[in-house]
Amino acid sequence: MNTTDTKARRRARPRPEQHHPEQHHPEQHHPNQHHPGQYRPDQPRPDLGPERTWHDHRDLPFAGTQPQPSSAGDVVLAYLRLQVHALKSLEPMMRADEFDAVHQMRVATRRLCAALRSFGQVILRSDTERLAAELKWLGGLLGAARDGEVLPAHLQASLRLVPVELLIGPIQARVQGHFAPLRAAARAELIKALDSPRYAALLAALDQLALGPLLAGPQAGDPARDVLPAAVRRAYQQADKRMRRVRHTSPGQGRDAALHQARKSARRARYAAEAASPPIGKKARRFAKQMKKVQSVLGDHQDTVLARQAARGLGIGAHLAGENAFTYGLQYEREAHQAERLQADVRKTWKRASRSRYRTWMK
């Protein structure tokens, strides 16, 4: 499901009162953790005044307030350390089933994967292939647990928009009864994985990576301002190629799949720009913000794809149980119409985000 924060998502999933998403970046919420945006996350900078919590610095990976090392290797290593710290800090919260912890842990995992893929000239891919595969394994488990949280909430929110006279049968109860055991099973599998030797080995590998020295690629020692923009450009070009493919794909499952792949590329370009922002500054942050908008609308579209699949399955189950499946068909059609509107939004959002003025800094 789409994990990029939007107004629609906030309406669909009420947040606890202690959270204020309008004040912070949605993908860096790690309460009760200290500011990790330095080379040594356990040592606050004296010039920042009283030490503040991670909750107050959720946008630091692309806020331009980190130290600005001269080499590309130093910048990438600092970013990797930041994400490793976030991943490890979030594990206890996820185990305690705290709000949004699964999502935030998944984001840290994705950022690590994106960095390893995007900066192959800085950190050798051949030396991190196994680590990237293990992060993908962890991300898959986190994704299943996340879908178990978000998909039923999405369906229940859409049902609240249906006139009561069109809610035929125990719709809400069936949605809850269908997804509750799936969510519990996904969570149990995730916890089992976190208790496994495989996860312990992954953490050890991440610690080794974060402690350095960097597995230096051919451009690790070059100036960051000369190397990182080109890496971001390559990530953007992949997203642009996939968006072009979307336009030439016929409507239906093929286009849905193409849009999903485009979303992955936009997310990778966004994360690459965030990692490059300390030495580049405002221009990289502006580009990352545009890619975030693209990622958001593409994620909303993917939500409709999964919701249609779920509505169809629920409808079949209701029919086999002797219930009226009318409302599930109605829900399917509502999601299909929403998908059409979102596809038009995707084109507009990408056109704005890909303007040359957001990319002049890329070499």
N, C-alpha and C positions, 0 to 999 in steps of 0.2 A: 504494500500500500504506500501511497505517497507520504513521505515523512518530512516534507518541507512545510514549514508553518504557513498557513493561509487563514484568511478570515473564515472561510467555510469550515476549515478543520477545527478552529476554535469554537465555532458554534456547535459542531458535532460532538466535540469531546470537551466538556466543561473541565476547567483546570481548578486544582485546589487554590484556596484563597491566597496562600502564601506565595504563589507564583504570579509573576507579572510579565507575561510574554511581550507586551507592547514596549517594555523597557529594555529588553535584552535580546541578543541574537538567539534564535530558537535552537540552534544546534550545538551550543556550548554551555548548557546548563548543568553545572556540576556543584550542587550545594555542599557547603561545609568543607570545601577544598581550597587550599591556598593558591594564589596566582602562579600558574605554571608557565608563564610566558617567557621564562628566562632559560639560560643554559642550565642552571641549577634550580629546579622548581622549589626545593626546600629552603632556599635562601632569598628572602625578599630584598629588593633594592632599597637602600636607605633614602634615596632621593624621592621615593614615592610617598613618603610620610607613613602614617599608621598602616600596618599590613591589612589588606582587604581580602575578602574571600573570593574564591573562584566564581561564585554566583555574581559578583560585581564585575567580572572581566570576561564574560562569555564571548566577546568578539575579538579577543586579543590575537588569535592567529592571523588576522588580517587588519588589525588596527594600526599597524605601523609603529607601535610603541616598544617593540622588542629591540634588543641590540641588533646592530646592522653589521654583521661580519663582512669581510671583504670578499671571501671566496664562496663559490657556489656550494662547495662541500659543507662549509660551516652553516650556511643558511638551511640547506636541506636537513642536515643533522639536527639543528635546533628544532625544526618543524617535526621531525620524527620523534624527538624526545618529548615534545609537547603532547603528541598523540598517544605515545606509549603511557605517559603519565595519566592522561585522561582515561584510557582504557582500564588501567589497573585501579584507578580511583573509583570508577563506576561499578566495578564488580560487586563490592559489598552492597551497594544500593540496589543493584539488579537482583541479587539474592534475597534481599528484603522486600522485593516487589514494590519498590518505590516508584512513584509516578514518573513516566518517561525515561526511566533508567535504561531499559532495553534499547530504546531508540537512540539515546545518546551514546551508548556503548557501540551500537551498530555504526553510528556516524564516525566514531574514532577509528573503527576497523576499516571503514571505507576510505577514510583519509590516508591511513597508512598504505593501503593497497594502491590508491591513486598516486601517492608520492613515489612508491617503488616503480610503478609503471611509467610515470611521466618524466622522471629524471634519470633515465637509463644511461645518459652520458655523464652523470655525476656519481651515481651509485650503481655499480655493475649489476645488471639484471641476472647474469649467470650465477652470481653469488647470492641472490635473493629469491630465486625462483621457488625454492621449497618454502621459504617463509611466506611468500605471496600466496602460495597454494594453501597453506595452513590458515592464513588470514581469511581466505575465501571460504574455507570450511567453517570457521567460526562465524563469519558473516551470514552464511546460509542458515545456521542454527538461530542466530539472532533475528534474521528475517522472518523465519517461521513463527517465532514467538511474537514478533511485532505484528505480523498479519493477524494472529489470533487476538490481538488487542484491538486493532484498528478496523478490520473488516466488519465485525459485528456492530461496532459503534457507528460505522458509516451506514450500514443498512438500517439500523434503528433510527438514526437521524433522518434518513430519507423517508421512512415510514411515518414519521411525525408530520410530514408535509402532505400526506395522503388524507383526503376527507374521510371522516370516520365511517360514513356510509359505504365506503369502498374497501374498508378493512374487513374482509370476509374470512372468518376462521381465526384460529389462535396464532396469528402471524408472529407477534412479538415473542410469544412463548416458544414457538418453533425456532426462531432465530437464536434465541438465548440457549435453548436446549441443544441446538446443533453445534454451536461454537464453543460452549463452555468446556466440554470434554476435549475438544481439539486444542484449545488454548492451554488447558492443564497438561495435556500430553506433550505439547511443544515446549512448555516451560520445564517439565520434568526432564525431557531429553537434553535441554540446554544445561540445566543444573548438573546432570550426570556428566556431560561433556566437560564442564568446568572443574569437576572433581577428578578428571581422568589424567593419566600420565601424559597424554597427548597435549592437553592444554598446558600442563606444567612445562613441557618442553617448548611450547610456543612462547610462553612468558619468558623462559630462559633465553630463547633466541632474540626476543624483543629487547630484553635487558642488555644482551651483548651488543646488539645494534645501537641502542641508545647510548651506551657507555663509550662507544667508539673504540679505536679509530674507525672512521668511515671506510667501507669497502670501496675505495676510490675508483671512479671511472676516469676516462681520459680528460674530462673537463672539470673534475672536482676542484682543482687548484686555481682555476681561472676566475676572474672577477664575476661575482654573482650577477651584476647588471648586464654582463655580456652574454651569460649562459642561460639564465632562467627565462628571459622573455622568449627565446627560441623554443624552449620546451613547452611553454604555454601556447605558443602559436601552433605547434604541432597538435596539441590536444584540441585546440579550437578547430583546426582544419579537419580533424576526424569528425567532430560534431557537425561541421558544415557539410561534409560529405554525406553523413547519415541523414541530415535534414533534406538534402537534395534527393536522396533515395526515397524518402517518405513521399515527396511530391510525385514521384513516378511509380508509386505502388497503388494498386487498385484498393478501394475501400473494402474493409472486412478484416479478417484475422491477419492477413499479411501486413496491412497498414498498421494495425495495432502493434504487431511485433516490431515493425520498423520504428514506430514512435517510441517504443520501450527502449530500443537500442540507442536511439538518439538521446533519450533522457540520460542514459548511462554516460554517454560522451560529454554531454553538457555538464553533468556533475563532475566528471573528471577535469574538464577545463576550469570549472569553478574552483575546485580544490587546488589545482596547480597554480592558479592566479593567487589564491590565498597564501600559499606557501611562498610565493615570490614577492609578496607585498612588502615585507620589511625593507629590502633594498630598493624596490621600485617605488613604493608609496601609493599615492592617491590614484594614479592611473590603473594600477593593477587591482586596487580595491573596487574601482568603478566597474571594471570588466567583470570581476567576480560577482558583483551585485547583479549585473545583467544576466549572467549565466544562471544565477540563482532563480531569477524570474522565469527563465526558460525551464529550468528543472522543476519549478513549482507547478506550472501549467501542464507540463508533460506528466508529472506525478498525479495530478488530478485526473488526467485522462486515464492513466493506468488504473486508478481507483475504480473508474466506471467499468473497465474491462473485467476486473476481479469481481465487482459487484454483480455484473450480469451473469458471470459464471455461477456465482453463489445463488442468485435468484432462480436461475434455471434448475440447479440442483435441489434447492428447497422446494420449488414447485413440484418437481417429480416426486420427491418424498411425500409431500402433502397429498398428492393425487393417489399414490399407492396406499396411503393411510386412510383413504376415503374422504379426504377433506377437499374443499373447494380451492383450486389453485389460481383463481382469478387475480388475486392481489399480487401474486408473484409475477404473473405475466405483465401486469400493469407496472410493477417496479422495474422489470426488465426493460420495458419500452421507455420509461422515464430516464433510465441510465443510458440507453442508446441515444436518445435525443440530446442528453447532456454531453455525450461523447462527441457528437457532431458539432455542437457549439464550441467545445474545447479545442477541436481540431482547427477551427477557424482562429481561435485565440492563439494557438501555437504558431500559426503562420505570422500573425501580427507581432507576437512577442519576439520571435526569432528575427524578424526583419528589423525591429528596433535594436535588439541586442547585438546584432552583427554589423552595426554601422561602423564605418572605418574610424570614426573619432574615438571609439572605445578600444581600438586595436593599434593605434599609431605607435605605441611604445614597444610593440612586439618586433623583433628583428628576424 
